[in-house]
Amino acid sequence: MKKLLGGAMVMAMVLAGCSSASDELLDFYNAFQETVEVEKEIEDVNAEFEELEGEKAELQGSLKNATKKELGEISDSLVENTDKRIEQLDQEVAIMGESRSRMEASTQYIEEISDESNRKQAQSLIDAMEERYMSHGEMIGSYKSVLNSEKDIFAYLGEEEVSQDEVDERLNSLSKEYEEVQKNAETFSKRTEQVNALKKEIETIIEGE
């Protein structure tokens, strides 16, 4: 009987250890998930940005047959539109800043993870997220540079004397800036995929323990 009781106690200790390890990782994961909740706000920002992009396209389409007076008015509207799009990017940066604060708050739970493998897994997610924030900053930085260049072109179109050669030169330069934005956007996308993959691994560990 004593042998059976002893075996039962050992089994209970093992199960308790598994439960504790799972709970520790789950506590970290739940805290980390707050970054996801915060970033959902970006959806509304992106929707507004897309709407402004559509407005910009309509304004640009009206440039072709515009009179000199109309050209000045359209130029002002395009500049205003660009300022609004820059504001949307600033809002996204603010949201990502809040996301980063939530992520940093979740790191306190890593120290409480007793299982070394789980602790390393959690730290890998934090490291990948740091790289993601960095790539997001680079992407937005290059995008704002493009919008400021656009704004300069739109303002130039409203001047008294406008040279088509000057416009073409500026547009060519703008195309190169857009290439940088595309490259940074692809990097950010890859970083996001890495984060999602690591999150999935942690979910699998939690579900399996």
C-alpha positions as CSV (number, residue, x, y, z in Angstrom):
1,M,0.0,0.0,0.0
2,K,2.8,2.4,0.9
3,K,4.5,1.7,-2.4
4,L,1.3,2.5,-4.3
5,L,0.8,5.7,-2.3
6,G,4.4,6.7,-3.0
7,G,3.9,6.1,-6.7
8,A,0.7,8.1,-6.7
9,M,2.5,11.0,-5.0
10,V,5.3,11.0,-7.5
11,M,2.8,11.0,-10.4
12,A,0.9,13.9,-8.8
13,M,4.2,15.8,-8.5
14,V,5.0,15.2,-12.2
15,L,1.5,16.3,-13.3
16,A,1.7,19.4,-11.1
17,G,5.1,20.2,-12.7
18,C,3.6,19.9,-16.2
19,S,0.6,22.1,-15.3
20,S,2.9,24.7,-13.7
21,A,5.2,24.8,-16.8
22,S,2.2,25.2,-19.1
23,D,0.6,27.9,-16.9
24,E,3.8,29.9,-16.8
25,L,4.1,29.9,-20.6
26,L,0.4,30.6,-20.9
27,D,0.7,33.6,-18.6
28,F,3.4,35.0,-20.8
29,Y,1.4,34.3,-24.0
30,N,-1.7,35.9,-22.7
31,A,0.2,39.1,-21.8
32,F,1.9,39.0,-25.2
33,Q,-1.4,38.7,-27.0
34,E,-2.3,42.2,-25.8
35,T,0.0,43.4,-28.6
36,V,-2.4,41.8,-31.1
37,E,-5.4,43.4,-29.6
38,V,-3.8,46.9,-29.7
39,E,-2.7,46.4,-33.4
40,K,-6.3,45.7,-34.5
41,E,-6.8,49.5,-34.3
42,I,-4.5,49.7,-37.4
43,E,-7.3,48.3,-39.5
44,D,-9.4,51.5,-39.1
45,V,-6.3,53.6,-39.9
46,N,-5.6,51.5,-43.0
47,A,-9.2,51.9,-44.1
48,E,-9.0,55.7,-43.8
49,F,-5.7,55.7,-45.6
50,E,-7.1,53.7,-48.5
51,E,-10.0,56.1,-48.8
52,L,-7.6,59.0,-49.0
53,E,-5.6,57.1,-51.7
54,G,-8.8,56.8,-53.7
55,E,-9.4,60.6,-53.3
56,K,-5.9,61.2,-54.4
57,A,-6.4,59.1,-57.6
58,E,-9.5,61.1,-58.5
59,L,-7.7,64.4,-58.0
60,Q,-4.8,63.3,-60.1
61,G,-7.2,62.2,-62.8
62,S,-8.7,65.7,-62.9
63,L,-5.3,67.2,-63.6
64,K,-5.3,66.3,-67.3
65,N,-8.0,68.7,-68.5
66,A,-7.7,71.3,-65.7
67,T,-7.4,75.1,-66.4
68,K,-4.7,77.1,-64.8
69,K,-7.0,78.2,-62.0
70,E,-8.3,74.7,-61.5
71,L,-4.8,73.4,-61.5
72,G,-4.0,75.6,-58.5
73,E,-7.1,74.4,-56.6
74,I,-6.4,70.7,-57.4
75,S,-2.8,71.3,-56.3
76,D,-4.0,72.6,-52.9
77,S,-6.4,69.7,-52.5
78,L,-3.6,67.2,-53.3
79,V,-1.3,68.8,-50.7
80,E,-4.1,68.6,-48.1
81,N,-4.8,65.0,-49.0
82,T,-1.1,64.2,-48.6
83,D,-1.0,65.8,-45.2
84,K,-3.9,63.7,-44.1
85,R,-2.2,60.5,-45.3
86,I,0.9,61.4,-43.4
87,E,-1.3,61.9,-40.3
88,Q,-2.6,58.3,-40.8
89,L,0.9,57.0,-40.9
90,D,1.6,58.9,-37.6
91,Q,-1.4,57.2,-36.1
92,E,-0.1,53.8,-37.1
93,V,3.2,54.6,-35.5
94,A,1.5,55.6,-32.3
95,I,-0.5,52.3,-32.3
96,M,2.7,50.3,-32.8
97,G,4.3,52.2,-30.0
98,E,1.5,51.1,-27.7
99,S,1.9,47.6,-29.0
100,R,5.6,47.7,-28.2
101,S,4.8,48.9,-24.6
102,R,2.5,45.9,-24.2
103,M,5.1,43.6,-25.5
104,E,7.7,44.9,-23.1
105,A,5.3,44.5,-20.2
106,S,4.9,40.8,-21.2
107,T,8.7,40.1,-20.8
108,Q,8.3,40.2,-17.0
109,Y,6.6,36.8,-17.3
110,I,9.6,35.2,-19.0
111,E,11.6,35.3,-15.8
112,E,8.8,33.3,-14.1
113,I,9.0,30.4,-16.7
114,S,10.9,27.6,-14.9
115,D,11.2,25.3,-18.0
116,E,14.3,26.4,-19.9
117,S,13.0,25.3,-23.3
118,N,9.8,27.2,-22.8
119,R,11.7,30.2,-21.6
120,K,13.9,30.2,-24.7
121,Q,10.8,29.9,-26.9
122,A,9.2,32.9,-25.2
123,Q,12.4,34.9,-25.6
124,S,12.7,34.0,-29.3
125,L,9.2,35.5,-29.8
126,I,10.2,38.7,-28.1
127,D,13.4,38.9,-30.2
128,A,11.4,38.4,-33.4
129,M,8.9,41.0,-32.3
130,E,11.7,43.5,-31.7
131,E,12.9,42.9,-35.2
132,R,9.4,43.4,-36.5
133,Y,9.0,46.7,-34.7
134,M,12.3,47.8,-36.2
135,S,11.3,46.9,-39.7
136,H,8.0,48.6,-39.3
137,G,9.7,51.8,-38.3
138,E,11.9,51.6,-41.4
139,M,8.9,50.9,-43.6
140,I,6.9,53.9,-42.3
141,G,10.0,56.1,-42.4
142,S,10.5,55.4,-46.1
143,Y,6.7,55.8,-46.8
144,K,6.7,59.2,-45.1
145,S,9.6,60.2,-47.2
146,V,7.7,59.3,-50.3
147,L,4.6,61.2,-49.2
148,N,6.7,64.3,-48.5
149,S,8.2,64.0,-52.0
150,E,4.6,63.7,-53.4
151,K,3.6,66.8,-51.4
152,D,6.5,68.7,-53.0
153,I,5.4,67.7,-56.5
154,F,1.8,68.6,-55.8
155,A,2.8,72.0,-54.5
156,Y,5.0,72.6,-57.5
157,L,2.0,71.9,-59.8
158,G,0.3,74.9,-58.3
159,E,3.1,77.3,-59.1
160,E,2.9,80.0,-61.8
161,E,5.6,78.4,-64.0
162,V,5.6,74.6,-64.2
163,S,8.2,72.7,-66.3
164,Q,7.2,69.2,-67.6
165,D,10.8,68.2,-67.5
166,E,11.0,69.2,-63.9
167,V,7.8,67.2,-63.1
168,D,9.2,64.2,-65.0
169,E,12.5,64.3,-63.1
170,R,10.7,64.5,-59.8
171,L,8.4,61.6,-60.7
172,N,11.4,59.4,-61.7
173,S,13.0,60.2,-58.3
174,L,9.7,59.3,-56.6
175,S,9.6,55.9,-58.3
176,K,13.0,55.0,-56.8
177,E,11.7,56.0,-53.4
178,Y,8.7,53.8,-53.9
179,E,11.0,50.9,-54.6
180,E,12.6,51.4,-51.1
181,V,9.1,51.4,-49.6
182,Q,8.3,48.1,-51.3
183,K,11.5,46.5,-50.1
184,N,10.9,47.6,-46.5
185,A,7.2,46.4,-46.7
186,E,8.4,43.0,-47.9
187,T,10.8,42.8,-44.9
188,F,8.1,43.8,-42.5
189,S,5.9,41.1,-44.0
190,K,8.6,38.5,-43.5
191,R,9.1,39.6,-39.9
192,T,5.4,39.3,-39.2
193,E,5.3,35.8,-40.7
194,Q,8.2,34.8,-38.3
195,V,6.3,36.2,-35.3
196,N,3.2,34.3,-36.3
197,A,5.1,31.1,-36.7
198,L,6.7,31.4,-33.3
199,K,3.3,32.3,-31.7
200,K,1.9,29.1,-33.3
201,E,4.8,27.0,-31.8
202,I,4.0,28.4,-28.4
203,E,0.3,27.7,-28.8
204,T,1.2,24.1,-29.8
205,I,3.4,23.7,-26.7
206,I,0.6,25.0,-24.4
207,E,-2.0,22.8,-26.0
208,G,0.2,19.8,-25.7
209,E,1.2,20.1,-22.1
